[in-house]
């Protein structure tokens, strides 16, 4: 029996993620009280022959009692002892993005009231859900994701992986836009020669052949790719052996257009031959945000 717990701050995309899982055959429950997680899992494990209960997804958020959220670690430990496969996905976004989403939809935040503003409620919710966030197997920052991109992310990272298999996301980014908060590893490749300073290359990206040729003519680039692949090849299996299900590897350059894109493409090709679930994402290139490897 497999149980996926979907949590995160209000407005981060939990409902979208749960709908995707429902479409993919999971028995889904929205806003399940945390205290019922253990009885539900135990019942489903006992009745494992019932196909409908072999895969369950539940959404848990700030509508739960604060005391139950605070005790989530104990419940989580009990769940793992049932023999069921448990995965926790935590979705979040920046405070500003959440504010904009609530203003756009005119929905009421579950923690806001006459004495608590929307901004205060969003901030309070972050602290309230920390016990769940700290135990998440997968953290997804939905700030820059559309509904459709979030759906693809859930399908590719959660459903696309086999049991006990490490799912990899390799993403490029620009340091001037900030480091992705969902990163497990962050590598800085700003030390490499920058194609941006060649005005004939500025309009291209790290996927385009003129930039590829420029970078591959630099010994430092090839050495960087070699060192990163060797490092990750050496240490990624250790994460899998420690029951880690997901890893997000972020590679950054100044603007996220050239060097980091090229490096991620090379890493994606290398690890796609070694892992079944590898996704390459270019955060600063909207038309190339999701590239399957």
N, C-alpha and C positions, 0 to 999 in steps of 0.2 A: 504494500500500500504506500502511495506517495502523497505527501501533504505539502502544498505550497502556501506559505503565508505571505500575503501581499500587504505591506504597510507603507506609511509615509504621510507627510503633511497634506492637509486638505488642499485640493487644487493641483496636486503633483501628478495626477494621472492614474490613480489606483483603480478607478472604475473602468478606464480603458484597458488596463492590464488584465483585470478580472474578466472582462468581456472576451478578450482574446483567448484566455484559458478556457472559458466556457465554450467558445466556438470550436476549440480543439479537443473537446470531450471531457473536460474536468467538471466534476460536480462542484458548483461554486456557491458560496455563502457570503453575503455582504454583511459587514459589521457584526461579526460573531463575537459574543462576549468571550474574553480570554479564558475565563473559568470553564468554558465548555470545550476548549480545545482538547484537553486530555480525554474526557468522556467520548468525544467524537472520534478521536484517533483510535481509542481502545475498541469502540464499537465497530469501526471500519476494519480494524485488524482481525477481530473475531470473525467478522462476516466477509472475509477476504474473497470468498467465492462470488460475492455479489459484484458484478462488473462495474456497476455504477459507482461503487465506493472505493474502487482501486486507485482512483486519482481524484483528489479533492483539493480545491483551492479556496482559501478564506481570506477575506479582507478584514484587517484590524486597524483601527485608527483612534483618533482622539475622542470618539463618542463612547469608548469604553470607560469604565470607572478607573480613576487615576491609581487607586490602590492595586487593581489588577495589572495595570501596565507596569507599575513599579515591581511587581512580582513575576514579570515575564521570564526572567532568567530561570527561575525555579520550574515554571511550567515547561519551558523549552527543554530543560534537562530531563524532565519526566517523559516528554514526547519522544526523545531520542532513545529512551530505554524501552519503548514499546516494540522496537524493531522496525518501525516505519521509517521511510526515507523522508526527511524533513528538510525543506529549503525555505529560506526567508529572503524575500525581495523587498528592499526599501527604496521608495521613490521620493525624490525631493527636487526642489528648484530654489533659485535665489529668492530672497524676501521680495525683491522688486517684481520678479516674474509672477509670484503668487498674488501680490497686490493687484497687478494688472489683470490677472485672470479673474479674480473676484469682482473687480470693478466692471469688467467686460460682461460677465454673466449675471451680475447683480444678485449672486447667491449670498446667503448668510453663512458666515463662518461658524462652525459648531461651538467655538469657545468665545465668540463675541457676544456682548450684551450691552445694556445701557451704560455700564460702567467700564467696559473693556472695548477699546477701539479695534478695528480690523488689524492694524499693524501690531498692536500689543498681543492680540490673539494668535497671530502667525508666529510671533517670537516665543510666546508661551508654549505653543504646540511643539516647537522644536525641542525644548527641554523635557516636555512631558513624554515624548516618544523616544527619548535617548536610550532607554533600556532595550527597545526593539532594534533601533538603528545600530547599536553596538554589537548585536549578534547577527546582523544581516550577512547572508552569503553573497548577495549581489546588491550593490548600491548603484542606482541609476539616477543621474542628473538629467532632468527633463527640461531644463531651462530653455534650451535651443531646439528641442524636439517638437515637431508637429504631432498631431494625433496619429497620423499615418506612420510617421517614423517611429513613434513609440510602439505601435503595433508590430512593426517589423522587428524592432529590437527585442521584444518579448518572444516573438516566434523564433528568431535566430539564436538568441542566447539561452533561452530556457527550454524550448521545445526541440531545438535542433541538436541538443547534446544528448548523448546516451548516458545511462546511469553510471555513476562513478567516473565520469569523463570530464576532464578540465576543458572549459570553454574559454577561448581567448578573444579579447577585443584589443586590437592594436590601433591606436588613434593618434593622428597628428594634430597639433595645435600651435597657436602663436602666443609666445610669452606676453606680448603686449596686450593680449585679450584676457590673460589670466590662465593659471594652471587648472585643468579639469579636476573637479573635486572628487570624482569617482575613480581616480587613478590609484593603482596598487604600486606600480613602478613609474617613475618619471625620469626620462633621459633628455639631456640638454645637448642639442647638436649645433648650437650657435657658433661653435668653434670652427665649423667647416666653412670653406669659401662660399660666399653668398652670391648666387646668380642674380640677385636683385640689382647689384651694382653694374651689371652689364645691361644697358638700356634695351638691347635687342631681345633680352630674355624676360623682361618684367611681365609681359603679357601672358607668359606661359606658366605652367605649374610643374610640380615635381613628377607628374605623370607624363608630361609632354616630352617628346624625344630630344628637342634642343637642350632642355634642362638636364635630362638624363645623361646626354653626351657630355655636357659641361661638368657635371658632378663626377661621372665615372672616369673622367680624365684627371681627376684629383686623387692622388694616392691616399690622402687623409680620409676621403669618403669611403673608399673600399676597406680601409682599416677599421673605420667606425662600424660599418656593417658587419665585418668579421668579428669584432670584439663583442658587439651586442648579441649577435646570434649565438656565439659561444657561451656568453654569460647566461643568457636565457635558457639555452639548451641544457646547461648544467643545472640550473636551479628550479626551473618550472616543474620538473617531475617531483621535486621535494614537496611542493605545494599540493600536488595531486595526491601524494602519499599521505598527507596530513588531512585528507578529506576536504580539501578546498575544491569548490566546484567552478569558480569563476576567477579570472584574472584580467585586469585591465592595464594595459601597458601604453603609456602616453609618451610621445616623442615630440619635443617642441623646438622650434626655431623662432626667429623674431616675429614674423607675420603669419607663419603657418601655411605658406604657399608653395615653397620650393623644397628646401632641405629636409624638413620633417616629413613632408609628403613622400619624397623619394625613399627615405629610410624606412618608413612604414610599409611602403609597397614591397620593398625587398624583404623585410621581416615577415610580411604576410605570405609571400611566396614560399619562403623557407619553411615556416611552421605549418602551412597548409598541407605539406607533404608528411607531416609528423602528427598532426592532430586533426580530428574530424570536424571540429567546430571552431573555425577561425574567421573572424570578421575584421575587416579593415575599414576605418571610418576617418574621414577628413573633416574636422569640425569647422575649419575656416573656408571650406569649399562647398557651399550649399548644394551644388549640382552633383557633388561626389561624396555626400555624407555617408552613404552606405555602399560599400563595395564588398561583395562576398569573395572570399578566397578559397 
